Amino acid sequence: MNKVLYFTVGLICVLFSCEDIYDEHAEFRGEVVYPARYDTIIGNIGYERVELDLFKAGRIPSSQLNLGKAVSTRIEYEDKEILIDSLVSYVNISGLTQSKLYRFDVFTVDEFGNNSVPQNIALIPYTNEDLNNLVVAPPRIVASPSAAVVEWPLGLSSVLMEYLSLEYSYVDNDGVTKSGTAGETPRFFIGNIKPGQPIDINMTYHVVPRINQQNILDTIAFDDVITINMPLETTEFSPAERQILIDNGITTFTAQAISSVEKLVYPVHTNSLQDIFYFPNIKEIDLTGGDLFDLPSLIYDRNDVVDEVGGGKYVPFIKKSGGISVSDYQVLIDFLDAGILEKVTYYANSMGLDEALAPYVETGIVEIIENPAESLIPNEFHLDGIVQDHNWSVEVDYPVTDAPNPNGADLSEVYKVNLRARNATFVFALPAEYEFKTDDYKYLKMSVLAPEKSFFAGKFEPYQRLWPRFMNNMWSFGQNSNFGQEYWAKDPFYIPDEALNTWHEVTIDLADAVGKHNRVIVLNIGGEPGGIGDWDPPADIVYYFANMRFTKE
């Protein structure tokens, strides 16, 4: 009886318990399993648009994306909705014309239309309102009565934008519309303009705006107008190279006064060619100095010695120290491009203009005078070494016409050098405006006649050696170079015994001078040996030097 009762009670409990379980399951029959969401959202701002990156792995084709059950994309912002029938690693949203904060929610969607948890971001696009507030720095304008140069020497890029290029157009004095472009360097030239009248230049700038010092996605073109009030022909200008113009016979600095000038001559050491700009009828530029200019001179005054180097005519182994800057020769290129100039004459590798002038050589407008294979060093560059140090003393005779010549050598520019101190040094120096052209002339050569072996006995044995040194300036004359000293030297070397008392050819490789601005040769005799004491040789130690020259080979 008890067993039957227990069974009945247990059956009732099971029946009631099962009914409760099903009831509980019924509550969850409608539960939604959300699709996986995009794993990031990064915004990039463009012009009236934004781009949203949605995958940490980067921009991947839709066919390679897998987010479980997710199959499409939905984007909500403002009261708008964008539906994309696939997964995407990034999305471009355009038409954002208002300069305000837009909030974007990005969902993945499964095949049943269920949304993921959103990724959201708020961005302000760059719009026309921002563009209207973009200001371009005013240019520097250099104007003559009939031409102008418009330039931005510091560039056009700023914290607000990155400059890429510009376009310009204007109507010249003949009613012809002229146009052009400028790339990385924002600069252009306009010509044939009516004097004394305003001229409008229509500008289009191509820039990438910046927000918080970051470039936006897009390049934008925007327009502006530059107006130039052209000076009158009687307006006086201030020349950059007044003395050079005076030497060309010009004394009144107005366009009207120089209207008949068709040729200008410039020395190689010219610092600026900008004055060409003011000559309305110029046709020829001579950059060789011609017969009008000699080399400048430099006076050394120290240790009770006054000596001068330089003067005389240009020689092929020298060039303008440091070359001429782009801003100082650009007007020459402007006039060549505009077809104004008919002839330009130039020494090869003399002013740093070779590359700029190269395009005009084939047309015959530019004549390049090439350098000879060898170039003698004239006496105008010899310097008394005592100006640096009393111990550099030598007694120099020049020109020497009765030098010993046992081997019948062909001799030019002969020096007799009598050593008068223990550090006897033979010096050559250029004017401060020049340097050696060692990228063309790779060797310094000379003929040397040293005395016979008996002169180098005992403590005077080192004086059978030569020690060539090169520099931009000697130690006491730092003001003579803008490039520091750039000193270098060859090791002291002996004149071979078999070459004594006869003319011997010495060659010095100048490879170490390339890229430097050397303008001084310090040829020490003896290598400055120690322990010499008083200078008291039994007989004068006399060297002869001849044919000192720069050579290409």
C-alpha positions, 0 to 999 in steps of 0.5 A, a space after each residue: 500500500 505504501 509503495 503505491 502511494 509513493 509512486 502516485 505522489 512521484 508521478 504527480 510531481 514529475 508531471 507538474 515539474 515538466 510543465 514548469 520547464 516547458 513554460 520557462 523555455 517558452 519565455 526565450 523562444 523569441 531571443 535575438 542573436 546579434 551579428 558580429 559588429 565591425 571591430 573599429 571605427 576611424 574617421 578621416 575628413 575630406 571636402 564635404 565628405 568623410 571616410 570611415 575605416 571599419 577594420 583594424 586590419 586595414 582596407 580589404 576587399 569585401 569578398 575577403 571579409 568574414 564576420 560570422 552571420 553578418 552579410 551587409 552594412 547599415 549606416 545612420 546619421 542625421 535622419 539619413 540611412 545608407 544600406 550597403 549589400 555587403 560587408 565593407 572595410 571602409 565607407 565614403 560618405 559624401 554630401 556633407 555640406 554643412 560645417 557641423 558635427 555629424 554623428 555616424 552609427 555603423 551596423 552590420 546586418 545578418 540575413 534576417 535583418 538583425 543589426 549588430 551593436 553599432 560602432 559610432 563616431 562624430 566628425 566635422 567635415 571640411 566644407 565650403 564655409 571653411 574654404 571661404 575662410 582660407 587665406 593665402 599669404 600675400 606675395 612679394 612682388 617685384 615690378 618694373 614698368 613692363 614686367 613683374 615677378 610674383 613670388 612667395 619666398 617662404 612658400 605657401 604652405 602653412 598650418 592651414 594648408 599644404 600648397 601643391 601648385 598654382 595656375 595664373 592668367 592675365 591679359 598683356 599689353 597686346 590684348 593677348 591672354 597669357 597663362 602658366 603654372 608654378 609647381 613646388 616653388 610658387 613663383 612666376 613672371 609676367 611681361 609686356 605689361 602697360 606701364 603705370 596701369 593696374 594689372 589683374 592676375 587670375 589665380 587658381 591655387 591647388 592645396 590640401 587644407 589642414 585641420 589640427 595640423 593634419 591634411 584632409 583627404 582631398 586636394 582643393 582648387 580655389 580662385 583669387 585675384 592679385 592686382 599689381 599697380 605697375 610703376 611708371 617708366 620714370 619711376 626710379 628703381 634700386 639696383 642690387 648690383 649698382 656698381 656693376 650697372 655703373 661699370 656698364 655705363 648706366 647712371 640713371 636708374 629708370 626704365 626710361 633711361 635704360 630703354 636703349 640698353 640691349 646688352 649687359 656684362 657681368 663679372 663671374 663673381 656677381 652676386 645677383 642678376 636681378 637687375 636684368 629685370 628692369 631692362 625692357 629691351 635687353 637682348 644679350 647677357 655676358 656672364 664672363 666679365 668680358 673686357 669690362 671687368 677684372 678679378 677683384 683683389 684682396 689685401 693682406 696686412 699683418 706681421 708688418 707685411 702688406 700683400 695683395 692677391 687677385 686682379 687681372 683677368 678671369 682664369 679657367 681654374 676658378 669659380 664663384 665661391 658657393 655659386 649664385 643662388 636660385 633667387 638671384 639668377 631666376 630672372 635670367 631664366 624668366 627672360 630666357 623662357 619668355 623669349 626676351 633674351 637672344 644670347 647669353 655667354 657663360 664660362 662652364 662651371 663658373 657660377 653654378 648656372 650650368 644645369 639651369 642654362 643647359 636647356 637653352 644651349 641646344 637652341 643656340 641662345 646660350 653659349 658655354 665656353 668650355 674649360 681648357 685641359 690645363 690652366 697655369 696659376 698666374 703670379 697675381 695669386 702668389 702671397 707672402 706667407 709672412 702675413 700668417 707666420 714669420 717662420 714661413 719666410 721665403 725669398 721669392 724671385 719672379 719672373 726668373 729667366 735664368 733658372 738652371 735647366 739641365 734637362 731642357 724642360 719647357 718652363 713657364 711662370 718660374 719662381 726662385 724660392 730661397 728658404 729663410 726660416 725653418 717653416 718656409 712656405 710658398 703660398 697662393 691665394 684667390 680673392 675671397 669671392 672665388 674658389 678652386 674649380 676642383 670638380 673640373 681640375 682634379 690635379 695640381 701639377 708643377 715642375 720642381 728643381 730641388 738643390 743637390 743632395 749635399 744641401 740636405 745633410 744633417 738636421 736639414 734632411 727633412 727639407 728634401 720634402 714638400 708638404 702641400 696643404 689646402 684650405 679656404 682661409 689661413 688661420 689668421 684670416 677666418 674672415 676670408 671665407 663664409 664656409 669655414 676653413 675646410 682644411 686638408 693636407 697631403 702627407 709630406 713627401 720626398 723629392 727622390 734623390 735621383 730627381 734632385 738638381 733637375 726638373 722633376 714633375 710633381 702631381 697632387 691629387 685634389 680628390 679631397 678638395 671636391 665639395 669644399 670651397 678651398 681657395 688657398 694653397 700652402 706649399 710648405 718646404 720641409 714639413 715643419 720639422 721639429 728640433 731645427 732651432 735657429 735657421 742656419 744652413 751652411 748654404 742657402 737652400 734654394 728651390 725652383 718652381 715652374 709650370 704650376 697648373 691645374 689639370 683635368 687629367 
